[in-house]
């Protein structure tokens, strides 16, 4: 459900919930609730950031292995052709 919510609607809903809570809470309660929500946000951000790091590392290792072996092979073939071309120039 959450990923399919329009960005504007998602932002406005957060604003409205925060605004509605202002009237029912005193400043100390607002501060406590606000910090609690920020802590939830920090946990979600920290978890997702670490997962992105692991995914990127995983993708890079898999991609490097394939790309490096193909690139290495192609580079060796080009080098061999260049060496053969140079050797052909001499009797």
C-alpha positions as CSV (number, residue, x, y, z in Angstrom):
1,X,0.0,0.0,0.0
2,X,2.6,2.6,1.0
3,X,4.8,2.4,-2.0
4,X,1.8,3.1,-4.3
5,X,0.8,6.3,-2.5
6,X,1.3,9.5,-4.5
7,X,4.2,11.6,-3.1
8,X,2.1,14.7,-2.6
9,X,-0.7,12.8,-0.9
10,X,1.9,11.0,1.3
11,X,3.5,14.4,2.3
12,X,0.2,16.1,2.9
13,X,-1.0,13.2,5.1
14,X,2.1,13.6,7.3
15,X,1.5,17.3,7.6
16,X,-2.2,16.9,8.5
17,X,-1.5,14.2,11.2
18,X,1.2,16.4,12.7
19,X,-1.0,19.5,12.6
20,X,-3.9,17.6,14.2
21,X,-1.8,16.4,17.0
22,X,-0.7,20.0,18.0
23,X,-4.1,20.9,19.6
24,X,-4.3,17.8,21.7
25,X,-0.8,17.8,23.1
26,X,1.2,20.2,25.3
27,X,4.7,21.3,24.1
28,X,6.5,18.6,26.2
29,X,4.2,15.9,24.8
30,X,4.6,17.3,21.2
31,X,8.4,17.1,21.7
32,X,8.2,13.5,23.0
33,X,5.9,12.3,20.2
34,X,8.0,14.2,17.6
35,X,11.2,12.6,18.8
36,X,9.5,9.2,18.9
37,X,8.4,9.6,15.2
38,X,11.9,10.8,14.3
39,X,13.4,7.8,16.0
40,X,11.2,5.5,13.8
41,X,12.3,7.4,10.8
42,X,16.0,7.1,11.7
43,X,15.6,3.3,12.2
44,X,13.9,3.0,8.8
45,X,16.6,5.2,7.1
46,X,19.5,3.3,8.8
47,X,18.1,-0.1,7.9
48,X,17.4,0.8,4.3
49,X,20.7,2.6,3.8
50,X,22.6,-0.5,5.0
51,X,20.5,-2.8,2.8
52,X,21.3,-0.5,-0.2
53,X,25.1,-0.8,0.7
54,X,24.9,-4.6,0.8
55,X,22.8,-4.8,-2.4
56,X,25.2,-2.4,-4.2
57,X,28.2,-4.4,-3.0
58,X,26.6,-7.6,-4.1
59,X,25.7,-6.3,-7.5
60,X,29.1,-4.8,-8.0
61,X,30.9,-8.0,-7.1
62,X,28.7,-10.0,-9.4
63,X,28.9,-7.5,-12.2
64,X,32.7,-7.1,-11.8
65,X,33.2,-10.8,-12.0
66,X,31.4,-11.1,-15.3
67,X,32.6,-7.8,-16.7
68,X,36.2,-8.4,-15.7
69,X,36.4,-11.9,-17.1
70,X,34.8,-10.7,-20.4
71,X,36.9,-7.6,-20.5
72,X,40.1,-9.5,-19.7
73,X,39.4,-12.1,-22.4
74,X,38.7,-9.4,-25.0
75,X,41.7,-7.4,-24.0
76,X,43.9,-10.5,-24.3
77,X,42.5,-11.2,-27.7
78,X,43.2,-7.6,-28.9
79,X,46.7,-7.8,-27.5
80,X,47.4,-11.1,-29.3
81,X,46.1,-9.6,-32.6
82,X,48.3,-6.5,-32.1
83,X,51.3,-8.7,-31.3
84,X,50.7,-10.9,-34.4
85,X,50.2,-7.8,-36.6
86,X,53.5,-6.4,-35.3
87,X,55.3,-9.7,-35.8
88,X,54.0,-10.0,-39.3
89,X,55.8,-6.8,-40.2
90,X,59.2,-8.4,-39.6
91,X,60.7,-11.1,-41.8
